[in-house]
Amino acid sequence: MGENIWKYVSAILILLLAASSIAVVLLYMQNSELQNYVPSNVTSTVIVEGSLNASCNVTAYKLQIDELQRQLDFLKVQLREKNLPEGNTTIAIVPIFGLIDEYTALSIIPVLRDIAENDSIGGVVLWIESPGGYVGPVREIYATVKKLNLIKPVVAYTGGIAASGGYYIAVGAEKIIADPLAEVGSIGVIYVHYNLQQNYEMNGIKVEVFKTGPYKDMGAEWRGLTEEEKAMITASVDTYFQAFLQAVSSGRGMSLNETKEYATGRTWFAMNVTGSLVDETGDLDYAVKVLEEMLNVTNPRIVIYSGRSSSNFAIFGSTALLLDPRYVGPYLKTD
């Protein structure tokens, strides 16, 4: 059963990759059109060549994306029907609490993969209480949630906070339920760099660096960043940010322009963003009820997996984070 499941998942992921590739081309074409745009009050004569072909190509790509999405939805339904549990259904509640680091990923990902192959479990409530964390672990957990949601419905729930990386993971679920006063959002990326050069100099510490390239110690705490390095880091942060926007846009069924309206780095009370960043408001029991309705079952067995909070989370060195800015300061390393 498990082998067949992952074959289906692979087929669906191929479709997703194709849709993503087309979307990238479409965005590139739209950006090219914007770069060539000249306001109507400009007096010079502008000759636009090939605009009709560009318009036709954009339409064709949109039609292909719609077709791929329909195929994806069809395959997801087929896959879920094949994995409907026989007899008594179990709903798994999987907590993701605290700041998200590599140990969180090592704890959560095996659990989600085991659930995917467990024939007795019909669906999952992903209970998220997190302000975010490191980029890598957040993206790995998000990818696993997306795969699981192809096989079995996943409902994300938060009672307090699902911000930045916590919200990133939540958008991989089928639906998001939140307490009315839970904080959600904080869509954005923050990069932390230590520049302790003056501190070293004041304490008489000299750092000798032997490196194979000019950027090998980029971001090191013993020196500041050059203007070129700042530009490179800005580009990296923007790449992470675009991936975050794409995940929210896809998961919440919003256009990129709609998503950008919420991508200011702030959080909202769930009751103020119902229908956009969250689907409905309610408590954990209501999230379970929503999943029951999706599975068309009553009185399922509920299993709550043990959660693990990251107690050793600390930001060491220069790094990009999917973390609500309010939580950065207390976790900076201290010498």
LUMBAKE-983953 format. One record per residue: residue in one letter; x, y, z of N, C-alpha, C in turn. Coordinates in pm, whole numbers. Last residue first. Example, Ala and Ser with C-alpha at 12.3 -4.5 7.8 and 13.67 -1.06 7.14 Angstrom:
KERO type    nc1    nc2    nc3   cac1   cac2   cac3    cc1    cc2    cc3
KERO    s   1285   -225    708   1367   -106    714   1290      3    787
KERO    a   1319   -569    780   1230   -450    780   1320   -330    780
//
This chain:
KERO type    nc1    nc2    nc3   cac1   cac2   cac3    cc1    cc2    cc3
KERO    d   2749   3659   2398   2887   3618   2429   2922   3662   2570
KERO    t   2442   3524   2290   2511   3625   2374   2649   3571   2408
KERO    k   2232   3497   2003   2333   3443   2092   2398   3555   2173
KERO    l   1888   3574   2005   2022   3604   1956   2123   3552   2054
KERO    y   1643   3540   2118   1713   3419   2078   1847   3446   2009
KERO    p   1526   3786   2173   1556   3698   2286   1639   3575   2248
KERO    g   1501   3895   1893   1589   3946   1997   1624   3848   2108
KERO    v   1291   3756   1750   1432   3744   1714   1522   3778   1831
KERO    y   1027   3793   1787   1087   3680   1858   1236   3665   1828
KERO    r    936   3993   1628    928   4014   1773   1000   3906   1852
KERO    p    948   3896   1365   1057   3982   1417   1055   4001   1568
KERO    d    883   3559   1306    822   3686   1342    928   3773   1411
KERO    l   1080   3401   1063   1051   3418   1204    989   3556   1228
KERO    l   1257   3256    876   1113   3274    861   1059   3284   1003
KERO    l   1583   3393    823   1484   3328    908   1342   3356    860
KERO    a   1924   3361    735   1790   3407    698   1688   3326    776
KERO    t   2218   3448    924   2124   3353    866   1992   3419    832
KERO    s   2527   3448   1083   2438   3519    992   2346   3419    924
KERO    g   2536   3298   1417   2589   3339   1288   2486   3413   1205
KERO    f   2262   3150   1568   2408   3158   1565   2454   3196   1426
KERO    i   1995   3177   1757   2040   3221   1625   2191   3241   1631
KERO    a   1856   2893   1915   1937   3015   1925   1988   3049   1787
KERO    f   1675   2656   2092   1677   2742   1974   1761   2866   2002
KERO    n   1637   2465   2279   1775   2510   2257   1787   2602   2137
KERO    s   1377   2385   2285   1426   2454   2404   1566   2513   2383
KERO    s   1108   2348   2099   1251   2369   2078   1306   2451   2194
KERO    s    876   2100   2207    914   2241   2194   1065   2252   2179
KERO    r    682   1855   2075    816   1883   2126    847   2029   2102
KERO    g    390   1650   2149    459   1761   2086    597   1779   2146
KERO    s    261   1331   2081    330   1418   2177    405   1526   2103
KERO    y    -57   1308   1916     86   1278   1924    153   1375   2020
KERO    i   -365   1194   1988   -283   1314   1995   -137   1271   2012
KERO    v   -632   1053   1821   -499   1024   1875   -417   1152   1872
KERO    i   -965    964   1832   -871   1077   1827   -740   1036   1893
KERO    r  -1195    791   1632  -1097    780   1741   -997    893   1723
KERO    p  -1501    961   1540  -1375    893   1511  -1290    880   1637
KERO    n  -1787   1036   1524  -1723    971   1639  -1595    896   1605
KERO    t  -1835   1007   1172  -1880   1055   1302  -1811    972   1411
KERO    v  -1731   1125    846  -1734   1025    953  -1788   1090   1080
KERO    n  -1641   1267    616  -1776   1211    622  -1784   1098    725
KERO    l  -1410   1405    600  -1398   1259    588  -1534   1190    584
KERO    m  -1511   1659    639  -1436   1632    516  -1425   1482    491
KERO    e  -1617   1626    892  -1707   1652    781  -1639   1627    646
KERO    e  -1380   1593   1038  -1480   1486   1035  -1574   1502    916
KERO    l  -1268   1846   1003  -1203   1731    941  -1299   1612    933
KERO    v  -1447   1993   1158  -1430   2025   1016  -1368   1908    942
KERO    k  -1397   1877   1408  -1529   1863   1345  -1521   1891   1196
KERO    v  -1138   1966   1457  -1163   1822   1444  -1295   1798   1373
KERO    a  -1197   2237   1480  -1107   2192   1374  -1123   2043   1349
KERO    y  -1353   2230   1710  -1416   2269   1584  -1329   2227   1465
KERO    d  -1162   2161   1897  -1273   2069   1871  -1342   2101   1740
KERO    l  -1007   2394   1892   -950   2268   1843  -1060   2167   1812
KERO    d  -1234   2661   1786  -1135   2600   1874  -1087   2468   1814
KERO    g  -1252   2912   1522  -1308   2813   1613  -1197   2757   1700
KERO    t  -1300   3048   1194  -1251   3060   1331  -1323   2958   1419
KERO    e  -1186   2954    864  -1289   2976    965  -1223   2994   1101
KERO    d   -958   3001    697  -1089   2966    642  -1202   2998    739
KERO    v   -717   3272    680   -775   3152    744   -912   3126    683
KERO    l   -659   3469    497   -548   3396    557   -594   3271    633
KERO    s   -954   3479    402   -831   3506    327   -717   3424    387
KERO    g  -1152   3405    567  -1183   3405    425  -1063   3437    338
KERO    t  -1055   3622    821  -1131   3503    785  -1175   3513    640
KERO    v   -914   3824    936   -867   3776    805   -934   3644    767
KERO    n  -1008   3880   1185  -1004   3991   1089   -958   3948    950
KERO    m   -981   3655   1335  -1118   3699   1307  -1122   3811   1204
KERO    a   -707   3636   1373   -771   3548   1275   -911   3597   1238
KERO    f   -522   3933   1382   -613   3844   1452   -690   3764   1347
KERO    w   -211   3932   1200   -350   3975   1217   -421   3881   1313
KERO    t    129   4055   1180     29   3951   1204   -108   4015   1219
KERO    r    360   4180    926    279   4190   1047    186   4070   1061
KERO    g    487   4163    683    561   4118    801    480   4123    930
KERO    t    340   4212    464    411   4328    522    493   4289    644
KERO    a    163   4067    291    304   4032    308    385   4151    358
KERO    y    -91   4114    219    -73   4064    355     74   4039    388
KERO    e    -62   4192    -41   -130   4286     49   -112   4245    196
KERO    k     38   3968   -166    132   4075   -130     70   4178    -36
KERO    t   -195   3827   -226   -106   3778   -122    -13   3887    -73
KERO    e   -294   3972   -441   -372   3966   -316   -282   3925   -200
KERO    n    -87   3920   -624   -115   4058   -583   -195   4063   -454
KERO    l   -109   3646   -657     11   3700   -594    -11   3844   -547
KERO    s   -441   3535   -561   -343   3579   -659   -221   3633   -585
KERO    m   -520   3252   -355   -519   3395   -380   -418   3426   -490
KERO    g   -535   2999   -235   -615   3029   -353   -627   3177   -382
KERO    r   -371   2927    -34   -491   3001      5   -577   3039   -115
KERO    g   -160   2792   -161   -234   2727    -53   -365   2795    -19
KERO    s    -68   2982   -351   -118   2851   -393   -206   2789   -286
KERO    s      4   3198   -182    -85   3219   -297   -149   3088   -340
KERO    v    188   3075    -10     62   3131     42    -40   3147    -69
KERO    a    389   3003   -196    325   2901   -111    192   2950    -58
KERO    q    460   3251   -303    405   3149   -391    331   3041   -311
KERO    l    567   3378    -76    449   3433   -142    381   3327   -229
KERO    f    790   3209    -37    686   3221     67    557   3273      4
KERO    a    934   3264   -268    888   3127   -243    776   3125   -140
KERO    q    988   3533   -223    905   3496   -338    851   3354   -322
KERO    f   1159   3507      0   1031   3577     13    937   3540   -101
KERO    y   1383   3384   -107   1305   3314     -3   1165   3375      9
KERO    t   1453   3597   -277   1421   3465   -332   1340   3383   -233
KERO    d   1510   3800    -95   1396   3817   -185   1355   3684   -247
KERO    v   1741   3694     19   1622   3713    103   1498   3727     16
KERO    s   1908   3709   -207   1876   3579   -146   1749   3588    -62
KERO    a   1924   3986   -246   1869   3902   -352   1828   3765   -297
KERO    t   2049   4059     -7   1915   4111    -37   1847   4026   -143
KERO    i   2295   3938    -50   2209   3887     58   2065   3934     36
KERO    m   2388   4097   -262   2372   3952   -279   2278   3893   -174
KERO    a   2400   4347   -142   2312   4327   -257   2285   4178   -280
KERO    k   2594   4298     50   2460   4337     93   2360   4315    -19
KERO    e   2811   4254   -118   2759   4143    -38   2619   4173     13
KERO    e   2847   4512   -218   2816   4402   -310   2756   4284   -235
KERO    e   2915   4648     12   2792   4684    -58   2749   4574   -154
KERO    t   3028   4413    264   3051   4510    157   2918   4542     91
KERO    l   2974   4385    614   2941   4342    478   2976   4452    379
KERO    g   3232   4358    869   3106   4404    813   3086   4350    672
KERO    r   3371   4080   1059   3380   4196    970   3241   4235    921
KERO    w   3323   3867   1223   3444   3945   1248   3463   4062   1152
KERO    e   3103   3718   1151   3084   3823   1252   3206   3911   1273
KERO    a   3034   3663    803   3107   3631    926   3101   3750   1023
KERO    g   2924   3732    565   2833   3712    677   2902   3677    807
KERO    m   3167   3567    379   3056   3663    375   2956   3633    487
KERO    d   3390   3415    349   3355   3457    486   3246   3563    487
KERO    k   3393   3377     73   3389   3259    160   3355   3295    304
KERO    y   3415   3566   -118   3286   3561    -46   3280   3447     56
KERO    p   3662   3545   -242   3629   3671   -172   3503   3663    -88
KERO    g   3813   3223   -164   3738   3314   -250   3694   3436   -173
KERO    t   3948   3079     21   3969   3045   -119   3895   3136   -215
KERO    k   4117   3221    306   3997   3178    233   4028   3160     85
KERO    f   4206   3283    623   4262   3227    501   4145   3168    422
KERO    v   4212   3544    853   4127   3456    772   4202   3411    647
KERO    e   4258   3639   1178   4326   3615   1052   4247   3510    973
KERO    v   4162   3876   1403   4114   3758   1332   4188   3749   1199
KERO    k   4246   3987   1722   4274   3994   1580   4230   3863   1514
KERO    i   4130   4165   1994   4122   4036   1925   4146   4057   1776
KERO    g   4108   4380   2166   4240   4336   2121   4242   4203   2051
KERO    n   3866   4476   2221   3917   4374   2313   4051   4316   2268
KERO    m   3817   4644   2012   3820   4701   2146   3882   4604   2246
KERO    e   3807   4458   1801   3915   4556   1806   3929   4615   1946
KERO    y   3570   4319   1859   3698   4248   1856   3815   4346   1873
KERO    n   3389   4529   1829   3400   4461   1958   3532   4386   1967
KERO    q   3413   4589   1561   3457   4688   1660   3474   4625   1798
KERO    q   3306   4342   1455   3441   4388   1423   3494   4488   1527
KERO    l   3069   4213   1466   3139   4235   1593   3280   4286   1572
KERO    n   2785   4189   1329   2907   4260   1293   2977   4299   1423
KERO    y   2561   3941   1237   2642   3995   1346   2763   4066   1288
KERO    h   2247   3948   1083   2392   3947   1064   2461   4010   1185
KERO    v   1952   3799    980   2026   3848   1096   2175   3836   1068
KERO    y   1672   3863    786   1811   3815    785   1886   3881    901
KERO    i   1342   3752    742   1433   3842    811   1572   3780    812
KERO    v   1053   3752    539   1181   3690    572   1267   3795    642
KERO    g    692   3700    556    814   3773    525    937   3698    572
KERO    i    399   3729    709    455   3676    584    577   3759    546
KERO    s    243   3733    941    385   3766    947    458   3707    826
KERO    g    -13   3508   1006     50   3593    905    198   3608    928
KERO    v   -206   3536   1312   -162   3465   1192    -96   3563   1095
KERO    e   -299   3491   1643   -225   3575   1549   -176   3490   1432
KERO    a   -630   3435   1768   -497   3383   1733   -431   3477   1633
KERO    l   -886   3507   1822   -781   3598   1866   -640   3542   1844
KERO    p  -1040   3293   1716  -1060   3431   1667   -949   3527   1704
KERO    d   -837   3012   1635   -911   3085   1738   -926   3229   1690
KERO    a   -865   2875   1305   -789   2946   1410   -885   3004   1513
KERO    i   -800   2655   1038   -896   2698   1140   -816   2764   1253
KERO    i   -743   2603    706   -683   2660    827   -796   2709    917
KERO    k   -723   2315    487   -795   2428    547   -719   2476    670
KERO    e   -515   2161    384   -637   2183    305   -714   2304    354
KERO    a   -177   2291    434   -295   2212    469   -413   2246    379
KERO    g     16   2471    381     26   2342    312    -93   2253    337
KERO    v    -17   2680    548    -78   2693    415    -61   2567    332
KERO    a    134   2606    776    -13   2595    778    -74   2600    639
KERO    i    396   2674    713    359   2533    722    208   2515    713
KERO    y    367   2954    726    417   2891    603    375   2743    602
KERO    y    309   2993    992    200   3011    895    238   2947    761
KERO    g    561   2939   1095    446   2863   1144    329   2872   1047
KERO    g    718   3132    967    736   2991    933    623   2903    982
KERO    s    479   3368   1043    595   3347    957    609   3199    922
KERO    a    272   3220   1295    330   3336   1228    454   3295   1150
KERO    a     34   3139   1469     94   3069   1355    149   3179   1267
KERO    i    -78   3136   1800      3   3203   1698     52   3103   1594
KERO    g   -317   3019   1926   -244   3136   1976   -168   3210   1869
KERO    g   -433   2807   1809   -511   2873   1913   -446   3000   1962
KERO    t   -460   2674   1484   -380   2746   1582   -472   2815   1682
KERO    y   -456   2403   1251   -526   2477   1358   -424   2553   1443
KERO    a   -510   2256    935   -419   2325   1027   -502   2404   1128
KERO    v   -598   1947    818   -653   2075    864   -553   2135    961
KERO    v   -560   1733    548   -492   1794    663   -560   1927    692
KERO    p   -664   1426    399   -688   1568    428   -619   1613    555
KERO    k   -414   1230    236   -518   1239    340   -539   1385    374
KERO    i   -262   1278      6   -308   1143     38   -425   1144    135
KERO    l   -203   1542     -6   -246   1477   -129   -309   1342   -100
KERO    n   -110   1593    246   -243   1644    212   -293   1590     78
KERO    l    149   1494    233     50   1424    313    -92   1465    274
KERO    k    265   1694     74    257   1556     25    151   1477    100
KERO    k    243   1915    249    181   1918    116    164   1778     60
KERO    v    401   1827    463    257   1851    483    183   1851    349
KERO    t    649   1827    337    593   1701    386    443   1713    409
KERO    a    685   2100    287    681   2007    175    619   1873    215
KERO    y    692   2196    556    587   2240    462    573   2141    347
KERO    i    930   2080    643    804   2039    705    687   2076    614
KERO    e   1109   2216    474   1102   2070    471    970   2020    531
KERO    r   1070   2483    546   1036   2440    410   1026   2288    399
KERO    v   1164   2477    812   1027   2518    783    985   2466    645
KERO    p   1437   2400    782   1341   2312    848   1196   2347    820
KERO    g   1530   2643    628   1538   2504    582   1437   2410    647
KERO    v   1476   2878    789   1418   2859    657   1414   2711    617
KERO    y   1390   2864   1139   1488   2860   1031   1422   2823    898
KERO    g   1077   3007   1241   1210   2956   1270   1301   2961   1149
KERO    g    758   3073   1404    844   3046   1290    980   2995   1331
KERO    p    597   3093   1621    626   3218   1552    719   3200   1433
KERO    s    340   2848   1680    479   2880   1652    493   3016   1583
KERO    e    147   2608   1701    165   2722   1791    310   2765   1779
KERO    i    -65   2400   1526     54   2484   1517     47   2599   1618
KERO    w   -171   2093   1466   -189   2197   1569    -61   2278   1578
KERO    l   -325   1945   1216   -190   1994   1245   -204   2113   1340
KERO    v   -513   1672   1200   -522   1810   1245   -382   1850   1288
KERO    v   -559   1440    937   -471   1498   1037   -513   1641   1070
KERO    g   -727   1125    855   -686   1263    832   -610   1317    951
KERO    g   -745    848    898   -816    909    786   -769   1050    753
KERO    i   -558    569    979   -573    714   1002   -632    780    878
KERO    s   -517    311    900   -626    334    995   -652    483   1019
KERO    d   -294    295    738   -426    279    676   -541    311    771
KERO    n    -21    488    729   -105    420    827   -249    414    775
KERO    e    131    645    569    128    503    536     42    422    633
KERO    a    106    895    681     70    878    540     54    731    504
KERO    i    217    855    932     72    872    921     26    850    778
KERO    d    487    851    862    425    730    917    272    737    905
KERO    r    517   1117    786    537   1011    687    476    880    734
KERO    l    473   1249   1028    382   1273    916    396   1164    809
KERO    v    692   1148   1177    554   1126   1222    457   1142   1106
KERO    p    916   1245   1035    889   1100   1042    747   1067   1086
KERO    i    870   1533   1078    863   1471    946    842   1319    951
KERO    i    907   1597   1357    775   1603   1293    768   1523   1162
KERO    s   1179   1566   1431   1072   1510   1514    941   1496   1437
KERO    l   1325   1700   1243   1358   1560   1267   1250   1489   1349
KERO    a   1210   1956   1275   1190   1882   1151   1217   1733   1170
KERO    t   1310   2016   1529   1166   2011   1507   1136   1929   1383
KERO    y   1577   2022   1472   1529   1916   1561   1376   1904   1552
KERO    e   1605   2248   1316   1627   2117   1253   1576   2003   1340
KERO    d   1329   2452   1438   1467   2432   1397   1482   2292   1338
KERO    i   1094   2679   1531   1116   2565   1442   1262   2560   1399
KERO    l    959   2740   1855   1038   2782   1741   1086   2661   1662
KERO    g    637   2586   1942    764   2653   1965    836   2693   1837
KERO    f    487   2288   1814    492   2395   1913    632   2456   1918
KERO    i    282   2111   1648    411   2174   1615    419   2299   1702
KERO    p     97   1809   1702    137   1944   1744    273   1986   1686
KERO    v   -144   1635   1541      1   1645   1546     41   1788   1584
KERO    i   -395   1413   1574   -362   1552   1604   -212   1560   1627
KERO    a   -565   1194   1358   -441   1223   1430   -427   1373   1451
KERO    i   -846    998   1370   -795   1130   1335   -673   1158   1422
KERO    t   -954    688   1245   -875    760   1345   -834    895   1288
KERO    t  -1250    499   1194  -1153    597   1146  -1081    664   1263
KERO    n  -1340    160   1170  -1329    279   1254  -1217    371   1205
KERO    g  -1351     51    830  -1395     38    968  -1382    168   1044
KERO    e  -1075    161    639  -1188     68    652  -1222     55    800
KERO    p   -984    484    519   -971    374    614  -1096    287    618
KERO    l   -899    568    191  -1002    580    294   -991    462    390
KERO    n   -724    560    -18   -668    554    117   -771    579    226
KERO    k   -857    594   -250   -785    468   -233   -733    451    -91
KERO    e   -944    853   -216  -1043    745   -214   -975    610   -193
KERO    r   -704    991   -249   -768    990   -118   -871    878   -107
KERO    l   -657    947   -522   -561    900   -423   -624    892   -285
KERO    q   -874   1075   -642   -852    931   -661   -762    874   -553
KERO    v   -828   1340   -557   -951   1271   -518   -933   1120   -529
KERO    k   -584   1386   -687   -591   1394   -541   -715   1321   -489
KERO    l   -655   1368   -957   -564   1268   -900   -570   1268   -748
KERO    f   -819   1600   -973   -873   1467  -1003   -787   1358   -940
KERO    d   -638   1804   -913   -755   1783   -827   -814   1644   -847
KERO    l   -467   1772  -1137   -416   1756  -1001   -530   1727   -904
KERO    q   -635   1838  -1346   -579   1703  -1339   -528   1672  -1198
KERO    r   -681   2106  -1281   -794   2012  -1284   -744   1868  -1276
KERO    q   -423   2207  -1307   -488   2211  -1177   -605   2115  -1171
KERO    l   -380   2174  -1581   -298   2098  -1487   -361   2095  -1348
KERO    e   -570   2362  -1672   -584   2221  -1706   -503   2133  -1612
KERO    d   -464   2601  -1571   -599   2558  -1530   -618   2409  -1557
KERO    i   -222   2604  -1713   -220   2596  -1566   -356   2548  -1515
KERO    q   -319   2632  -1974   -244   2512  -1937   -239   2494  -1785
KERO    l   -435   2884  -1957   -520   2769  -1987   -450   2638  -1949
KERO    k   -205   3036  -1913   -310   3032  -1811   -402   2912  -1831
KERO    y    -75   2995  -2158    -14   2945  -2034   -118   2937  -1922
KERO    a   -253   3125  -2333   -226   2982  -2348   -168   2923  -2221
KERO    t   -235   3390  -2241   -363   3318  -2236   -342   3168  -2242
KERO    v     34   3439  -2302    -14   3449  -2164   -144   3373  -2148
KERO    n     27   3414  -2583    106   3321  -2503     61   3320  -2357
KERO    c   -133   3631  -2656   -180   3495  -2685   -106   3392  -2600
KERO    s     33   3840  -2572   -100   3825  -2512   -153   3684  -2533
KERO    a    249   3798  -2744    268   3791  -2598    136   3768  -2528
KERO    n    128   3843  -2992    180   3710  -2960    199   3693  -2810
KERO    l     73   4114  -2962    -37   4020  -2982      7   3879  -2947
KERO    s    323   4230  -2944    236   4235  -2826    121   4137  -2838
KERO    g    514   4253  -3148    487   4121  -3090    394   4122  -2972
KERO    e    628   4575  -3071    626   4463  -3162    595   4335  -3086
KERO    v    538   4904  -3045    541   4778  -2972    529   4665  -3073
KERO    i    676   5214  -3055    631   5106  -3142    648   4975  -3065
KERO    v    603   5534  -2949    649   5401  -2907    591   5297  -3001
KERO    t    701   5867  -2958    627   5760  -3025    687   5626  -2987
KERO    s    688   6086  -2674    759   6014  -2779    674   5902  -2837
KERO    t    540   6184  -2463    518   6243  -2596    587   6166  -2707
KERO    v    352   6023  -2215    483   6038  -2276    465   6082  -2421
KERO    n    109   5966  -2106    143   6108  -2117    282   6132  -2175
KERO    s     86   5690  -2080     16   5754  -2191     55   5900  -2209
KERO    p    396   5518  -2001    274   5590  -1965    217   5667  -2083
KERO    v    502   5211  -2133    529   5355  -2132    399   5428  -2101
KERO    y    640   4890  -2067    525   4980  -2061    571   5126  -2056
KERO    n    837   4709  -2049    824   4778  -2177    711   4879  -2179
KERO    q    799   4603  -1799    922   4678  -1824    913   4759  -1953
KERO    l    561   4466  -1836    561   4584  -1750    685   4669  -1774
KERO    e    646   4258  -1998    550   4354  -2052    549   4481  -1969
KERO    s    810   4127  -1820    869   4185  -1941    777   4289  -2001
KERO    n    622   4036  -1637    720   4134  -1594    786   4203  -1714
KERO    q    490   3850  -1799    416   3966  -1748    511   4075  -1702
KERO    m    695   3668  -1840    638   3740  -1954    563   3864  -1909
KERO    y    734   3578  -1579    844   3643  -1650    791   3726  -1767
KERO    l    489   3460  -1527    528   3577  -1449    641   3653  -1519
KERO    l    505   3246  -1711    398   3345  -1721    434   3474  -1647
KERO    v    720   3104  -1611    729   3163  -1746    627   3273  -1762
KERO    v    607   3029  -1365    728   3111  -1368    743   3181  -1503
KERO    a    394   2869  -1452    366   2992  -1377    485   3086  -1378
KERO    i    531   2658  -1565    450   2744  -1652    421   2876  -1582
KERO    s    644   2553  -1333    730   2599  -1443    655   2694  -1534
KERO    s    417   2479  -1188    506   2582  -1135    594   2640  -1245
KERO    a    315   2276  -1350    235   2397  -1327    323   2512  -1277
KERO    a    523   2089  -1327    489   2145  -1458    412   2275  -1443
KERO    l    511   2036  -1055    632   2094  -1111    605   2159  -1246
KERO    l    258   1919  -1041    283   2044   -969    406   2114  -1025
KERO    l    305   1688  -1189    208   1786  -1237    231   1922  -1170
KERO    i    487   1569  -1018    530   1603  -1155    436   1706  -1214
KERO    l    325   1525   -797    433   1622   -785    488   1662   -922
KERO    i    164   1322   -899    104   1451   -867    212   1559   -857
KERO    a    347   1114   -922    276   1162  -1040    218   1301  -1017
KERO    s    424   1084   -652    523   1124   -752    456   1181   -877
KERO    v    184    994   -542    239   1122   -500    340   1174   -601
KERO    y    165    744   -663     66    846   -692    118    985   -657
KERO    k    387    629   -540    383    639   -686    284    746   -729
KERO    w    315    632   -275    421    724   -317    434    733   -468
KERO    i    113    435   -279     84    573   -237    189    667   -292
KERO    n    248    201   -341    154    258   -438    123    403   -407
KERO    e    392    164   -103    463    183   -229    375    249   -332
KERO    g    188    128     88    274    245     97    347    272    -33
KERO    m     84   -121      0      0      0      0     87    125      0
//
